Amino acid sequence: MNFLEERIVKDGVVKEGNVLKVDSFLNHQMDIKLLDQMGAEFKRRFAGRPINKILTIEASGIGIACVAAQHFDVPVVFAKKSQSINLDGEMYVAEVESFTHKCINHVIVAKKFLTPDDHVLIIDDFLANGCALQGLIQIVQSAGATVEGIGIAIEKGFQSGGRIIRNLGFQLESLAIVDGMNAETGEVQFRDQSKMTAGCGCVEPKEGEICRSATLD
Ligand code: 5GP
């Protein structure tokens, strides 16, 4: 087990409905030494990529992205979520579904903070069905910038996001991939990443796993 998997086993809480709570160390109270280790690991996994910007989404991605940014020595841009959108031509806006809140969010980035010269590492806390991530990818692509890679703290491998994103050809690095969880026993099963091959099995998402996202710019 790696350092993040060990911490999930120690302090993560499995809730009904396939939700893993990691709020005591990752996305409410934050263990900065752990975040720093994660940043170092992202730097190692994306070594050689010409990353000049990190993009994340509020709120939970921000802390992880900021600590990681110290290892890359680059600025962080975070996409804002808002109910009221002011489409004044200065923003990239994508519509994404929220797994946890079961609603549609607008994900917004000011155009001045993403340009065609940017080589972007996208970072987020969780990857489930990949809706949040697809919105961020669309925004980067709308700006004519390049997605150099995607760094995720915890991927839920039994949901479709990881397959979809890897099948699209992106370098997706998840520090922990959860393949199963049991709310009754609290047990969490991790994928052995040393056995993963490049790309991924081309398994199509199941019904109900497909997220809707669209860019409005
Ligand atoms: P997706 O868009 O990939 O379906 O969901 C990603 C977002 O949903 C993450 O940014 C995260 O905030 C939230 N999320 C998804 N699954 C979980 C989970 O099991 N636990 C927590 N805490 N958040 C989750």
Residues whose N, C-alpha, C, O or C-beta is under 5 A from the ligand:
A	BS01	5GP	N18 V19 L20 K21 V22 E97 F99 T100 F126 L127 A128 N129 G130 C131 A132 L133 G161
